[in-house]
Amino acid sequence: MDFGISVYTFEDFPHQKNKEYIKTAKDNGISMVFTSMHMPEVDYDKKMNEIEDLINHIKLLNMKLTIDISPVTMNILNLSPNNLKQFHNLGIDCLRLDYGFTTDEIAEMTNNEFDIKIELNASTITKEQIDELISQKADLNKLRTCHNFYPKPYTGLSYEFFKEKTTMIKNYGLKVSAFIPSLKGRRGPIYEGLPTLEIHRNIKPDIAARHLIYSGIDDVYFGDAYATVDEIKNVTSIDKDVIELKIDLVEDITDNEKDIIFNHVHTNRPDSPEYIIRSEESRGFANIGKEIKAHNCVERKKYCVTIDNENFKRYSGELNICMVDLPKDERVNVVGYIPEEEHILADLIKPGTKFRFRKG
């Protein structure tokens, strides 16, 4: 799993600021850069020296570079699908192909001699197109995919469509990337975020990134520029193996309950029902501490976190997350609530999934 940023070469993005942003991103855990050479507002005849300097800067930092191209880009550079040498000479690691390339051209490009990866649009590619590429002897080791980003509100992908496409592509053994927005540094001219998923448009980028990663995405890019240092740090510190959830605690929670919540990684039992997520380890944690007295035994709302008290006998100490509304039970303490913006993460906890909490 790697993280990337996007940089742009049109007027609102000064060349020196782009270079400083890339260096800052590298210093804070970013290893990949995405940029586009398929933007109608850019005069590439005038911009090529600047673009080449930017590429050199990226390569000196030992970062991977993906460039979005179209057949028009190929014409500008006097290149063809069987001649990618100039891209290799520039130091480009991956070419993301915009619309306009035929499957036989794509297959030919994957067989390039320079180990340049060829990236297709995961949001639009079909099973039939991948099968056709295979029949045309495309080198799948050089083929990967990346979902689109969507600047216009309400045009981003639904989660269901995204998940269906991603699963289909990964069944072929291909990597899939996607984009998250920044809340602080949004790209014009719309300035309403550049997410892959519409539900990510106005949530914190680390939540969006975790949602993508826990859903099977391999690499995550900020679509917007310029993301802040804090946003970058929060994203690059994500643990892909454990779903991390914020929790807003109730006022009268005990130290023993806090220990059960925060000081351990939990695993949802392999036989958990649809009603609750059950921490497999939590009853063992409870045996180490003091008895858990009954308190805040109130109605259990969906996404609340509970710990069974001493009245539940051998179940005392078991931590649950409610996935439906449940009635109050004098044997069950409600100890906190998962914030609304992180409900999408709780929904991804399946039997056997590891999860942990941090304070909201």
C-alpha positions as CSV (number, residue, x, y, z in Angstrom):
1,M,0.0,0.0,0.0
2,D,1.3,3.4,-1.0
3,F,0.0,7.0,-0.9
4,G,0.2,9.7,-3.5
5,I,-0.5,13.3,-4.2
6,S,-1.6,15.1,-7.4
7,V,0.0,18.2,-8.9
8,Y,-1.2,20.3,-11.7
9,T,0.6,22.5,-14.2
10,F,-2.0,25.1,-15.1
11,E,-2.1,28.7,-13.9
12,D,-3.4,28.4,-10.4
13,F,-0.5,26.1,-9.4
14,P,2.9,27.9,-9.5
15,H,5.8,25.7,-10.5
16,Q,7.9,26.5,-7.4
17,K,4.9,25.8,-5.1
18,N,4.4,22.5,-6.8
19,K,8.0,21.5,-6.1
20,E,7.7,22.6,-2.4
21,Y,4.5,20.6,-2.1
22,I,6.1,17.5,-3.5
23,K,9.1,17.8,-1.1
24,T,6.8,18.3,1.9
25,A,4.7,15.3,0.9
26,K,7.8,13.1,0.5
27,D,9.0,14.2,4.0
28,N,5.6,13.1,5.4
29,G,5.3,9.6,3.9
30,I,4.1,10.2,0.4
31,S,5.8,8.1,-2.3
32,M,3.9,8.7,-5.5
33,V,2.9,11.7,-7.6
34,F,0.1,11.9,-10.2
35,T,-0.1,14.6,-12.8
36,S,-1.9,15.1,-16.1
37,M,-0.7,15.9,-19.6
38,H,-4.3,15.7,-20.8
39,M,-5.8,19.1,-19.8
40,P,-7.1,21.3,-22.6
41,E,-6.4,24.5,-20.7
42,V,-2.6,23.9,-20.7
43,D,-0.4,24.9,-23.6
44,Y,2.2,22.1,-23.5
45,D,4.4,23.7,-26.2
46,K,5.1,26.4,-23.6
47,K,5.0,24.2,-20.5
48,M,7.3,21.3,-21.5
49,N,10.4,22.8,-19.9
50,E,8.5,23.3,-16.7
51,I,7.0,19.8,-16.8
52,E,10.5,18.2,-17.4
53,D,11.9,20.2,-14.4
54,L,9.0,19.0,-12.3
55,I,9.6,15.4,-13.3
56,N,13.4,15.7,-12.6
57,H,12.4,17.0,-9.1
58,I,10.2,14.0,-8.5
59,K,12.8,11.5,-9.6
60,L,15.5,13.2,-7.4
61,L,13.2,12.5,-4.5
62,N,12.9,8.9,-5.5
63,M,9.1,9.1,-5.9
64,K,7.0,7.1,-8.4
65,L,5.4,9.2,-11.2
66,T,2.1,8.5,-13.0
67,I,1.1,10.8,-15.9
68,D,-2.4,11.0,-17.4
69,I,-2.1,11.0,-21.2
70,S,-4.4,10.8,-24.3
71,P,-3.7,10.2,-28.0
72,V,-3.3,14.0,-28.3
73,T,-0.4,13.8,-25.8
74,M,1.2,11.1,-27.9
75,N,0.9,13.3,-30.9
76,I,2.4,16.3,-29.2
77,L,5.5,14.2,-28.2
78,N,5.6,12.4,-31.6
79,L,5.2,9.1,-29.8
80,S,3.2,5.9,-30.6
81,P,2.0,2.9,-28.7
82,N,5.1,0.9,-29.9
83,N,7.5,3.8,-29.0
84,L,7.5,4.9,-25.3
85,K,11.2,5.7,-25.2
86,Q,10.7,9.4,-24.5
87,F,8.5,8.7,-21.6
88,H,11.2,6.4,-20.3
89,N,13.8,9.1,-20.8
90,L,11.7,11.5,-18.9
91,G,11.6,9.1,-15.9
92,I,7.9,8.3,-16.0
93,D,7.0,5.1,-14.2
94,C,3.3,4.8,-15.2
95,L,1.1,6.1,-18.0
96,R,-2.6,6.5,-17.1
97,L,-4.5,6.2,-20.4
98,D,-7.4,8.5,-21.0
99,Y,-10.1,7.7,-23.5
100,G,-9.1,7.3,-27.2
101,F,-6.8,4.3,-27.1
102,T,-7.9,1.0,-28.7
103,T,-7.4,-2.3,-26.9
104,D,-4.7,-3.4,-29.4
105,E,-2.8,-0.2,-28.7
106,I,-3.1,-0.7,-25.0
107,A,-1.9,-4.3,-25.3
108,E,1.1,-3.1,-27.4
109,M,1.9,-0.5,-24.8
110,T,1.9,-3.1,-22.0
111,N,4.6,-4.9,-23.9
112,N,7.0,-2.0,-23.8
113,E,10.7,-2.7,-23.1
114,F,11.1,-0.1,-20.4
115,D,8.9,-1.6,-17.7
116,I,6.6,1.4,-17.8
117,K,3.3,0.4,-16.2
118,I,0.1,1.1,-18.1
119,E,-2.9,2.2,-16.0
120,L,-6.5,2.0,-17.1
121,N,-9.6,3.7,-15.8
122,A,-11.0,1.4,-13.1
123,S,-14.3,3.3,-13.1
124,T,-15.1,2.5,-16.8
125,I,-13.2,-0.7,-17.7
126,T,-15.3,-3.8,-18.3
127,K,-14.7,-7.5,-17.9
128,E,-15.0,-7.9,-21.6
129,Q,-12.3,-5.3,-22.3
130,I,-9.9,-7.0,-19.9
131,D,-10.6,-10.4,-21.5
132,E,-9.9,-8.8,-24.9
133,L,-6.6,-7.4,-23.7
134,I,-5.7,-10.9,-22.4
135,S,-6.6,-12.4,-25.8
136,Q,-4.3,-9.7,-27.5
137,K,-1.4,-10.9,-25.3
138,A,-1.3,-7.8,-23.0
139,D,1.3,-8.1,-20.3
140,L,-0.8,-8.1,-17.1
141,N,2.4,-7.6,-15.0
142,K,2.6,-4.1,-16.5
143,L,-1.1,-3.4,-16.3
144,R,-2.9,-1.7,-13.4
145,T,-6.0,0.4,-12.9
146,C,-7.0,3.6,-11.1
147,H,-10.5,4.9,-10.5
148,N,-11.5,8.4,-11.7
149,F,-12.0,11.5,-9.5
150,Y,-15.1,13.6,-9.9
151,P,-14.9,17.4,-9.4
152,K,-18.6,18.0,-9.9
153,P,-20.9,17.4,-6.9
154,Y,-23.1,14.3,-7.2
155,T,-21.1,12.8,-10.0
156,G,-18.9,10.6,-7.8
157,L,-19.3,6.8,-7.8
158,S,-21.7,5.1,-5.5
159,Y,-20.0,2.7,-3.1
160,E,-21.9,-0.3,-4.5
161,F,-20.7,0.5,-8.1
162,F,-17.2,1.1,-6.9
163,K,-17.0,-2.1,-4.9
164,E,-18.4,-4.1,-7.8
165,K,-15.8,-2.7,-10.3
166,T,-13.0,-3.1,-7.8
167,T,-13.8,-6.7,-7.0
168,M,-14.1,-7.6,-10.7
169,I,-10.7,-6.0,-11.5
170,K,-8.9,-7.6,-8.5
171,N,-10.2,-11.0,-9.6
172,Y,-7.8,-10.6,-12.5
173,G,-4.9,-9.9,-10.1
174,L,-4.7,-6.3,-11.1
175,K,-3.9,-3.5,-8.7
176,V,-6.6,-0.8,-8.1
177,S,-6.0,2.8,-6.9
178,A,-8.5,5.6,-6.1
179,F,-8.6,9.2,-5.1
180,I,-9.6,11.1,-1.9
181,P,-10.3,14.8,-1.5
182,S,-8.7,17.4,0.7
183,L,-11.0,19.6,2.9
184,K,-8.4,22.3,3.1
185,G,-6.8,22.7,-0.3
186,R,-9.3,22.1,-3.0
187,R,-8.6,22.3,-6.7
188,G,-10.4,24.8,-9.0
189,P,-12.3,25.7,-10.9
190,I,-15.2,24.0,-8.9
191,Y,-13.4,23.8,-5.5
192,E,-15.7,21.1,-4.2
193,G,-13.2,18.2,-3.9
194,L,-11.8,15.5,-6.1
195,P,-13.0,12.2,-4.7
196,T,-13.6,8.9,-6.4
197,L,-16.7,8.2,-4.1
198,E,-19.4,10.8,-3.8
199,I,-19.8,10.0,-0.1
200,H,-16.2,11.1,0.5
201,R,-16.6,14.6,-0.9
202,N,-17.0,16.3,2.4
203,I,-15.4,14.0,5.0
204,K,-11.9,14.1,6.4
205,P,-9.4,12.6,4.0
206,D,-8.1,10.0,6.5
207,I,-11.6,8.6,6.9
208,A,-12.0,8.5,3.1
209,A,-8.6,6.8,2.8
210,R,-9.4,4.2,5.5
211,H,-12.7,3.5,3.8
212,L,-11.0,2.8,0.5
213,I,-8.2,0.7,2.0
214,Y,-10.5,-1.4,4.1
215,S,-12.6,-1.9,1.0
216,G,-9.6,-3.4,-0.9
217,I,-7.9,-0.5,-2.6
218,D,-4.2,-0.9,-3.1
219,D,-3.0,2.7,-3.4
220,V,-4.6,6.0,-2.5
221,Y,-4.0,9.5,-4.0
222,F,-5.1,12.9,-2.9
223,G,-7.0,14.2,-6.0
224,D,-6.9,17.8,-4.7
225,A,-3.9,20.1,-4.3
226,Y,-2.7,21.3,-2.0
227,A,-3.5,19.0,0.9
228,T,-2.3,20.2,4.2
229,V,0.6,18.6,6.1
230,D,-1.8,17.4,8.8
231,E,-4.1,15.8,6.2
232,I,-1.1,14.1,4.7
233,K,0.2,12.8,8.0
234,N,-3.2,11.5,9.1
235,V,-3.5,9.5,5.8
236,T,0.1,8.1,5.7
237,S,-0.2,6.9,9.3
238,I,-3.1,4.5,8.5
239,D,-2.7,0.9,9.5
240,K,-4.2,-1.2,6.6
241,D,-4.6,-4.3,8.7
242,V,-6.7,-2.9,11.6
243,I,-9.9,-0.9,11.2
244,E,-9.5,2.2,13.4
245,L,-12.7,3.9,14.8
246,K,-13.2,7.0,16.8
247,I,-15.4,6.7,19.9
248,D,-17.1,9.5,21.8
249,L,-17.2,8.2,25.4
250,V,-20.1,8.6,27.9
251,E,-19.3,10.8,31.0
252,D,-19.4,8.1,33.7
253,I,-17.2,5.5,32.1
254,T,-14.8,3.7,34.4
255,D,-11.0,3.2,34.0
256,N,-11.5,-0.5,33.6
257,E,-13.9,0.1,30.7
258,K,-11.5,2.5,29.1
259,D,-8.8,-0.2,29.3
260,I,-11.0,-2.7,27.6
261,I,-11.8,-0.2,24.9
262,F,-8.4,1.4,24.1
263,N,-5.6,-0.8,25.3
264,H,-6.1,-3.7,22.9
265,V,-6.8,-4.7,19.3
266,H,-10.2,-6.4,19.0
267,T,-11.2,-9.1,16.6
268,N,-14.8,-9.6,15.6
269,R,-15.8,-13.1,16.4
270,P,-16.0,-15.4,13.3
271,D,-19.6,-16.3,14.4
272,S,-20.8,-12.8,15.1
273,P,-24.5,-12.2,14.2
274,E,-25.9,-9.4,12.1
275,Y,-27.1,-7.5,15.2
276,I,-23.8,-6.8,16.9
277,I,-20.0,-6.9,16.4
278,R,-18.5,-9.0,19.2
279,S,-14.9,-8.5,20.5
280,E,-13.4,-12.0,20.7
281,E,-10.8,-10.9,23.3
282,S,-12.6,-8.4,25.5
283,R,-13.9,-10.9,28.1
284,G,-10.4,-12.0,28.7
285,F,-9.3,-8.3,29.1
286,A,-12.1,-7.8,31.7
287,N,-10.8,-10.7,33.9
288,I,-7.7,-8.7,34.6
289,G,-9.4,-5.7,36.0
290,K,-12.1,-4.9,38.5
291,E,-15.7,-6.1,38.3
292,I,-17.8,-4.1,35.9
293,K,-20.7,-2.5,37.7
294,A,-23.9,-1.6,36.0
295,H,-24.3,2.0,34.8
296,N,-25.8,3.8,31.8
297,C,-28.0,0.8,30.9
298,V,-30.0,2.7,28.3
299,E,-31.5,2.0,24.9
300,R,-28.8,0.9,22.5
301,K,-28.8,2.8,19.3
302,K,-27.1,1.6,16.1
303,Y,-23.3,2.3,16.2
304,C,-23.2,2.6,20.0
305,V,-20.4,0.7,21.8
306,T,-21.4,-1.5,24.8
307,I,-19.7,-3.5,27.5
308,D,-21.6,-6.2,29.4
309,N,-21.5,-5.7,33.2
310,E,-21.3,-8.2,36.1
311,N,-25.0,-9.0,35.8
312,F,-24.3,-10.8,32.5
313,K,-22.3,-13.4,34.5
314,R,-19.6,-15.1,32.3
315,Y,-20.2,-12.5,29.5
316,S,-19.1,-9.7,31.8
317,G,-16.6,-7.5,29.9
318,E,-17.6,-8.4,26.4
319,L,-17.4,-5.4,24.1
320,N,-20.0,-5.0,21.4
321,I,-20.8,-2.5,18.6
322,C,-24.5,-2.5,17.9
323,M,-25.3,-2.7,14.2
324,V,-29.1,-2.3,14.8
325,D,-31.1,-0.5,17.4
326,L,-31.6,-2.7,20.4
327,P,-33.6,-2.2,23.7
328,K,-32.0,-1.3,26.9
329,D,-30.7,-4.2,29.1
330,E,-29.7,-3.9,32.7
331,R,-26.8,-6.2,32.0
332,V,-25.3,-4.0,29.3
333,N,-23.5,-0.6,29.8
334,V,-23.5,1.8,26.9
335,V,-20.0,3.2,27.0
336,G,-19.7,5.3,23.8
337,Y,-20.8,6.1,20.3
338,I,-19.0,6.0,17.0
339,P,-19.3,9.4,15.3
340,E,-21.6,9.6,12.3
341,E,-18.8,10.2,9.7
342,E,-17.2,6.9,10.7
343,H,-20.3,4.8,10.4
344,I,-19.0,3.8,6.9
345,L,-15.9,2.2,8.6
346,A,-17.9,0.3,11.2
347,D,-20.0,-1.2,8.3
348,L,-16.8,-2.8,6.9
349,I,-16.2,-4.9,10.1
350,K,-16.9,-8.5,9.1
351,P,-16.4,-11.7,11.0
352,G,-12.7,-12.1,11.7
353,T,-11.9,-8.4,11.1
354,K,-9.6,-6.7,13.5
355,F,-10.5,-3.2,14.9
356,R,-9.4,-0.7,17.5
357,F,-10.6,2.6,19.0
358,R,-9.2,6.0,19.4
359,K,-10.8,8.9,21.4
360,G,-13.1,11.1,19.4
